[in-house]
Amino acid sequence: MDIVIWSGAAVSLAGLAGLVWCIVRVWRARKAGLGDAEMRAVLQGVVPLNSAALFLSVIGLMMVVIGILLG
């Protein structure tokens, strides 16, 4: 079960990296002082990636918990 735990940790870290990337992307857009339409375009591009990164984090944590419970 160590493989499930470590692979789940890797998946979770990948999701966390995605979430940090989304935060940095929006932060840079705010600092750039974009107009309303440009900011909406940035946010519309970030939202699906943010959801996917959150999904990866959740799946990774579930894999860790399953690995611990079965191990």
BATIMI-396134 format. One record per residue (C-alpha): x, y, z; residue number from 0; residue in one letter. Coordinates in Angstrom, 3 decimals. Example, Ala and Ser with C-alpha at 12.3 -4.5 7.8 and 13.67 -1.06 7.14 Angstrom:
REM residues 2
@X:12.300, Y:-4.500, Z:7.800, num:0, residu:A
@X:13.670, Y:-1.060, Z:7.140, num:1, residu:S
END
This chain:
REM residues 71
@X:0.000, Y:0.000, Z:0.000, num:0, residu:M
@X:3.011, Y:2.280, Z:0.122, num:1, residu:D
@X:2.701, Y:2.789, Z:-3.630, num:2, residu:I
@X:-0.871, Y:4.060, Z:-3.242, num:3, residu:V
@X:0.124, Y:6.408, Z:-0.438, num:4, residu:I
@X:3.139, Y:7.878, Z:-2.243, num:5, residu:W
@X:1.385, Y:8.154, Z:-5.589, num:6, residu:S
@X:-1.549, Y:9.848, Z:-3.847, num:7, residu:G
@X:0.853, Y:12.282, Z:-2.216, num:8, residu:A
@X:2.391, Y:13.041, Z:-5.619, num:9, residu:A
@X:-1.036, Y:13.592, Z:-7.197, num:10, residu:V
@X:-2.036, Y:15.828, Z:-4.312, num:11, residu:S
@X:1.149, Y:17.878, Z:-4.639, num:12, residu:L
@X:0.527, Y:18.248, Z:-8.370, num:13, residu:A
@X:-2.942, Y:19.591, Z:-7.576, num:14, residu:G
@X:-1.491, Y:21.942, Z:-4.989, num:15, residu:L
@X:1.016, Y:23.225, Z:-7.548, num:16, residu:A
@X:-1.877, Y:23.862, Z:-9.921, num:17, residu:G
@X:-3.749, Y:25.805, Z:-7.263, num:18, residu:L
@X:-0.681, Y:27.928, Z:-6.528, num:19, residu:V
@X:-0.264, Y:28.579, Z:-10.262, num:20, residu:W
@X:-3.889, Y:29.766, Z:-10.460, num:21, residu:C
@X:-3.374, Y:32.101, Z:-7.499, num:22, residu:I
@X:-0.216, Y:33.557, Z:-9.038, num:23, residu:V
@X:-1.906, Y:33.988, Z:-12.424, num:24, residu:R
@X:-4.827, Y:35.952, Z:-10.952, num:25, residu:V
@X:-2.517, Y:37.944, Z:-8.689, num:26, residu:W
@X:-0.416, Y:39.008, Z:-11.682, num:27, residu:R
@X:-3.560, Y:39.961, Z:-13.600, num:28, residu:A
@X:-4.711, Y:42.132, Z:-10.692, num:29, residu:R
@X:-1.309, Y:43.803, Z:-10.437, num:30, residu:K
@X:-1.310, Y:44.506, Z:-14.186, num:31, residu:A
@X:-4.382, Y:46.696, Z:-13.769, num:32, residu:G
@X:-6.323, Y:45.067, Z:-16.566, num:33, residu:L
@X:-9.681, Y:46.385, Z:-17.636, num:34, residu:G
@X:-12.921, Y:44.647, Z:-16.829, num:35, residu:D
@X:-13.121, Y:42.649, Z:-20.064, num:36, residu:A
@X:-9.493, Y:41.524, Z:-19.905, num:37, residu:E
@X:-9.818, Y:40.508, Z:-16.245, num:38, residu:M
@X:-12.937, Y:38.502, Z:-17.053, num:39, residu:R
@X:-11.057, Y:36.718, Z:-19.833, num:40, residu:A
@X:-8.216, Y:35.835, Z:-17.464, num:41, residu:V
@X:-10.612, Y:34.602, Z:-14.797, num:42, residu:L
@X:-12.626, Y:32.564, Z:-17.290, num:43, residu:Q
@X:-9.424, Y:30.856, Z:-18.347, num:44, residu:G
@X:-8.289, Y:30.183, Z:-14.779, num:45, residu:V
@X:-11.554, Y:28.781, Z:-13.381, num:46, residu:V
@X:-11.457, Y:25.417, Z:-15.233, num:47, residu:P
@X:-7.795, Y:24.944, Z:-14.340, num:48, residu:L
@X:-8.538, Y:25.822, Z:-10.739, num:49, residu:N
@X:-11.330, Y:23.242, Z:-10.630, num:50, residu:S
@X:-9.100, Y:20.590, Z:-12.179, num:51, residu:A
@X:-6.306, Y:21.318, Z:-9.701, num:52, residu:A
@X:-8.737, Y:21.104, Z:-6.793, num:53, residu:L
@X:-10.029, Y:17.800, Z:-8.164, num:54, residu:F
@X:-6.478, Y:16.447, Z:-8.385, num:55, residu:L
@X:-5.782, Y:17.474, Z:-4.803, num:56, residu:S
@X:-8.927, Y:15.763, Z:-3.556, num:57, residu:V
@X:-8.228, Y:12.566, Z:-5.520, num:58, residu:I
@X:-4.660, Y:12.507, Z:-4.198, num:59, residu:G
@X:-5.794, Y:12.913, Z:-0.601, num:60, residu:L
@X:-8.384, Y:10.186, Z:-1.094, num:61, residu:M
@X:-5.651, Y:7.878, Z:-2.401, num:62, residu:M
@X:-3.547, Y:8.605, Z:0.685, num:63, residu:V
@X:-6.440, Y:7.858, Z:3.028, num:64, residu:V
@X:-7.339, Y:4.646, Z:1.179, num:65, residu:I
@X:-3.701, Y:3.544, Z:1.277, num:66, residu:G
@X:-3.516, Y:4.161, Z:5.018, num:67, residu:I
@X:-6.795, Y:2.382, Z:5.697, num:68, residu:L
@X:-5.852, Y:-0.662, Z:3.619, num:69, residu:L
@X:-2.261, Y:-0.776, Z:4.862, num:70, residu:G
END
